Protein backbone atom coordinates (compact mmCIF):
# COMPACT_ATOMS: atom_id res chain seq x y z
CA UNK A 1 0.00 0.00 0.00
CA UNK A 2 1.42 3.41 -0.99
CA UNK A 3 2.06 5.95 1.72
CA UNK A 4 -0.36 8.88 1.66
CA UNK A 5 1.35 12.24 1.28
CA UNK A 6 0.23 15.18 3.36
CA UNK A 7 -1.22 18.16 1.49
CA UNK A 8 1.06 20.25 3.71
CA UNK A 9 4.29 18.61 2.52
CA UNK A 10 5.23 21.55 0.30
CA UNK A 11 4.47 24.32 2.87
CA UNK A 12 5.20 22.92 6.32
CA UNK A 13 8.75 23.87 7.27
CA UNK A 14 9.95 23.48 10.84
CA UNK A 15 11.39 26.59 12.46
CA UNK A 16 10.59 29.91 14.11
CA UNK A 17 9.00 32.65 12.07
CA UNK A 18 7.94 36.31 11.95
CA UNK A 19 8.21 38.25 15.20
CA UNK A 20 10.81 35.96 16.76
CA UNK A 21 12.08 38.76 19.02
CA UNK A 22 8.84 38.34 20.96
CA UNK A 23 8.02 35.25 22.94
CA UNK A 24 6.62 32.66 20.53
CA UNK A 25 2.84 32.92 20.80
CA UNK A 26 1.78 29.69 19.11
CA UNK A 27 3.18 26.47 17.77
CA UNK A 28 1.64 25.03 14.62
CA UNK A 29 1.98 21.42 13.58
CA UNK A 30 0.26 18.78 11.54
CA UNK A 31 -0.95 15.79 13.49
CA UNK A 32 -1.77 12.45 11.92
CA UNK A 33 -4.55 10.71 13.79
CA UNK A 34 -5.01 7.14 12.69
CA UNK A 35 -8.78 7.60 12.53
CA UNK A 36 -11.21 10.48 12.04
CA UNK A 37 -14.77 9.16 12.04
CA UNK A 38 -18.19 10.77 11.83
CA UNK A 39 -21.06 9.02 13.59
CA UNK A 40 -24.68 10.02 12.94
CA UNK A 41 -27.75 8.84 14.83
CA UNK A 42 -31.04 8.07 13.13
CA UNK A 43 -34.13 9.79 14.62
CA UNK A 44 -34.69 8.77 18.27
CA UNK A 45 -31.52 6.65 18.46
CA UNK A 46 -29.01 9.19 19.79
CA UNK A 47 -28.79 7.56 23.23
CA UNK A 48 -27.86 4.23 21.61
CA UNK A 49 -25.24 5.91 19.41
CA UNK A 50 -23.72 7.60 22.48
CA UNK A 51 -23.64 4.20 24.20
CA UNK A 52 -21.80 2.74 21.18
CA UNK A 53 -19.25 5.57 21.22
CA UNK A 54 -18.74 5.13 24.99
CA UNK A 55 -18.37 1.36 24.63
CA UNK A 56 -15.76 1.77 21.89
CA UNK A 57 -13.79 4.75 23.23
CA UNK A 58 -14.62 4.92 26.97
CA UNK A 59 -15.67 8.57 26.38
CA UNK A 60 -18.92 9.88 27.85
CA UNK A 61 -20.46 12.55 25.65
CA UNK A 62 -23.41 14.82 26.24
CA UNK A 63 -25.99 14.89 23.48
CA UNK A 64 -25.82 18.59 22.63
CA UNK A 65 -23.66 19.88 19.77
CA UNK A 66 -20.25 20.95 20.98
CA UNK A 67 -20.15 18.71 24.05
CA UNK A 68 -17.04 16.60 23.94
CA UNK A 69 -14.41 14.65 25.79
CA UNK A 70 -10.71 13.86 25.50
CA UNK A 71 -8.90 10.95 27.13
CA UNK A 72 -5.46 9.70 26.21
CA UNK A 73 -5.32 9.03 22.49
CA UNK A 74 -9.06 9.40 21.78
CA UNK A 75 -11.36 12.40 21.56
CA UNK A 76 -14.92 13.10 20.43
CA UNK A 77 -17.38 15.96 20.24
CA UNK A 78 -20.82 16.78 18.91
CA UNK A 79 -20.70 18.49 15.52
CA UNK A 80 -24.46 18.84 14.95
CA UNK A 81 -27.64 17.44 16.50
CA UNK A 82 -27.18 13.67 16.56
CA UNK A 83 -23.76 13.82 14.88
CA UNK A 84 -20.35 13.31 16.40
CA UNK A 85 -16.72 13.43 15.32
CA UNK A 86 -14.59 10.71 16.93
CA UNK A 87 -10.80 10.82 16.64
CA UNK A 88 -8.15 8.29 17.64
CA UNK A 89 -4.41 7.99 17.21
CA UNK A 90 -5.06 4.36 16.30
CA UNK A 91 -6.28 3.11 12.93
CA UNK A 92 -9.39 0.96 12.66
CA UNK A 93 -11.70 3.08 14.82
CA UNK A 94 -14.43 3.07 12.15
CA UNK A 95 -14.53 -0.74 12.17
CA UNK A 96 -14.71 -0.84 15.97
CA UNK A 97 -17.54 1.73 15.97
CA UNK A 98 -19.39 -0.26 13.28
CA UNK A 99 -19.26 -3.23 15.65
CA UNK A 100 -20.86 -1.18 18.43
CA UNK A 101 -23.37 0.85 16.40
CA UNK A 102 -25.72 -1.24 14.24
CA UNK A 103 -26.93 0.20 10.92
CA UNK A 104 -30.45 0.33 12.40
CA UNK A 105 -29.19 2.83 15.02
CA UNK A 106 -26.92 5.12 13.00
CA UNK A 107 -24.18 5.50 10.42
CA UNK A 108 -20.41 5.41 10.77
CA UNK A 109 -18.30 7.16 8.13
CA UNK A 110 -14.51 7.03 8.05
CA UNK A 111 -13.24 10.52 7.14
CA UNK A 112 -9.56 9.82 7.79
CA UNK A 113 -8.60 9.99 4.11
CA UNK A 114 -10.41 13.29 3.54
CA UNK A 115 -9.29 15.46 6.46
CA UNK A 116 -6.08 17.13 7.60
CA UNK A 117 -5.56 17.74 11.31
CA UNK A 118 -3.67 20.85 12.42
CA UNK A 119 -2.63 21.46 16.02
CA UNK A 120 -2.48 25.02 17.36
CA UNK A 121 -0.98 25.34 20.81
CA UNK A 122 0.44 28.02 23.04
CA UNK A 123 -0.68 30.99 25.06
CA UNK A 124 -1.96 32.80 21.93
CA UNK A 125 -3.90 29.83 20.50
CA UNK A 126 -7.31 31.28 21.42
CA UNK A 127 -6.26 34.65 20.02
CA UNK A 128 -5.15 33.15 16.69
CA UNK A 129 -8.34 31.12 16.25
CA UNK A 130 -10.48 34.16 17.09
CA UNK A 131 -8.89 35.95 14.12
CA UNK A 132 -10.48 33.40 11.81
CA UNK A 133 -13.69 32.21 13.46
CA UNK A 134 -16.61 34.05 15.09
CA UNK A 135 -16.49 31.77 18.14
CA UNK A 136 -15.77 32.57 21.79
CA UNK A 137 -12.71 30.39 22.43
CA UNK A 138 -12.24 31.54 26.04
CA UNK A 139 -11.77 28.72 28.55
CA UNK A 140 -15.04 29.63 30.29
CA UNK A 141 -17.10 29.25 27.11
CA UNK A 142 -14.95 26.67 25.32
CA UNK A 143 -13.55 24.26 27.93
CA UNK A 144 -11.33 21.23 27.30
CA UNK A 145 -13.19 18.70 25.17
CA UNK A 146 -15.62 21.19 23.64
CA UNK A 147 -15.77 21.36 19.87
CA UNK A 148 -17.47 23.28 17.10
CA UNK A 149 -18.21 23.01 13.39
CA UNK A 150 -17.73 26.36 11.70
CA UNK A 151 -16.09 27.96 8.70
CA UNK A 152 -13.65 30.66 7.68
CA UNK A 153 -14.87 32.00 4.34
CA UNK A 154 -15.24 28.81 2.30
CA UNK A 155 -13.04 26.65 4.52
CA UNK A 156 -15.16 24.31 6.66
CA UNK A 157 -13.46 23.44 9.95
CA UNK A 158 -14.16 21.32 12.99
CA UNK A 159 -12.26 22.50 16.06
CA UNK A 160 -11.76 20.91 19.46
CA UNK A 161 -9.93 22.17 22.54
CA UNK A 162 -7.66 19.26 23.47
CA UNK A 163 -5.92 20.81 26.51
CA UNK A 164 -5.92 24.22 28.21
CA UNK A 165 -3.74 25.77 25.48
CA UNK A 166 -4.10 23.34 22.60
CA UNK A 167 -6.67 23.03 19.83
CA UNK A 168 -6.95 20.64 16.92
CA UNK A 169 -8.55 21.84 13.70
CA UNK A 170 -9.84 19.38 11.09
CA UNK A 171 -10.19 20.71 7.54
CA UNK A 172 -10.82 19.12 4.16
CA UNK A 173 -7.52 18.00 2.62
CA UNK A 174 -8.18 20.13 -0.45
CA UNK A 175 -8.24 23.30 1.70
CA UNK A 176 -5.40 22.36 4.05
CA UNK A 177 -2.57 24.14 2.24
CA UNK A 178 -4.34 27.49 1.87
CA UNK A 179 -5.67 27.31 5.45
CA UNK A 180 -2.17 26.53 6.75
CA UNK A 181 -0.76 29.56 4.94
CA UNK A 182 -3.52 31.75 6.40
CA UNK A 183 -2.76 30.47 9.92
CA UNK A 184 0.93 31.22 9.50
CA UNK A 185 0.17 34.72 8.25
CA UNK A 186 -2.24 35.29 11.14
CA UNK A 187 0.37 34.18 13.68
CA UNK A 188 3.13 36.46 12.39
CA UNK A 189 2.53 39.43 14.70
CA UNK A 190 3.22 37.34 17.82
CA UNK A 191 5.76 35.00 16.30
CA UNK A 192 5.16 31.31 15.78
CA UNK A 193 6.98 28.03 15.63
CA UNK A 194 6.30 25.21 13.20
CA UNK A 195 7.01 21.67 14.33
NORBEL-V444555 format. One record per pair of residues at least 24 apart in sequence whose ideal C-beta (glycine too) atoms are under 6 Angstrom apart, sorted by the first residue. I is the first residue (numbers start at 1). GAP is how many residues later the second one is. D is the distance in Angstrom with one decimal. If there is no record, write none. Layout:
BEGIN
I_GAP_D, I_GAP_D
END
This chain:
BEGIN
7_109_5.8, 7_166_5.0, 7_169_4.3, 7_170_5.3, 8_168_5.8, 8_172_5.5, 11_166_5.6, 11_169_5.6, 14_180_5.3, 14_181_5.9, 15_179_5.9, 16_177_5.0, 17_175_5.6, 18_170_3.5, 18_173_5.3, 19_172_4.0, 20_171_5.1, 22_168_6.0, 22_169_4.8, 24_167_4.9, 24_169_5.0, 25_97_5.7, 25_99_3.2, 25_165_3.1, 25_166_5.8, 26_94_5.7, 26_96_4.0, 26_98_4.9, 26_99_5.5, 26_102_5.3, 26_161_5.2, 26_166_5.0, 27_94_5.2, 27_95_5.3, 27_166_4.6, 27_168_5.8, 28_155_6.0, 28_164_5.9, 28_166_5.3, 29_90_4.8, 29_166_4.3, 30_88_6.0, 31_86_4.6, 31_88_4.9, 33_54_5.0, 33_56_5.7, 33_84_5.6, 34_54_5.9, 34_55_5.5, 34_56_4.7, 34_57_3.8, 35_53_4.6, 35_56_5.8, 35_58_3.4, 35_77_5.4, 36_51_5.4, 36_75_4.7, 36_76_4.8, 36_79_5.0, 37_49_4.7, 37_56_5.3, 37_57_4.8, 37_60_6.0, 37_73_5.6, 38_47_5.8, 38_71_4.7, 38_73_5.6, 39_45_4.8, 39_69_5.4, 40_43_4.8, 40_66_5.5, 40_67_4.9, 41_41_4.1, 41_65_4.4, 42_64_5.6, 45_60_4.6, 45_61_5.9, 46_36_5.1, 48_57_4.6, 49_52_5.8, 49_56_5.9, 49_57_4.5, 52_48_3.8, 52_49_3.8, 55_45_4.8, 56_40_5.0, 56_41_5.3, 56_44_4.8, 66_80_5.5, 66_81_6.0, 66_82_5.8, 68_77_4.1, 68_78_5.5, 68_79_4.7, 68_92_5.9, 69_76_4.7, 70_75_5.1, 70_92_5.5, 77_70_3.0, 77_83_5.2, 79_70_4.5, 79_79_5.8, 85_73_5.6, 114_59_5.8, 115_55_4.8, 116_55_5.6, 116_57_5.1, 116_60_3.8, 117_51_5.6, 117_53_5.4, 118_51_4.8, 119_49_5.4, 120_47_4.9, 121_44_5.7, 121_45_3.9, 122_43_6.0, 124_66_5.0, 125_40_5.5, 125_42_5.6, 128_58_5.7, 128_59_5.5, 131_55_4.8, 155_24_5.1
END
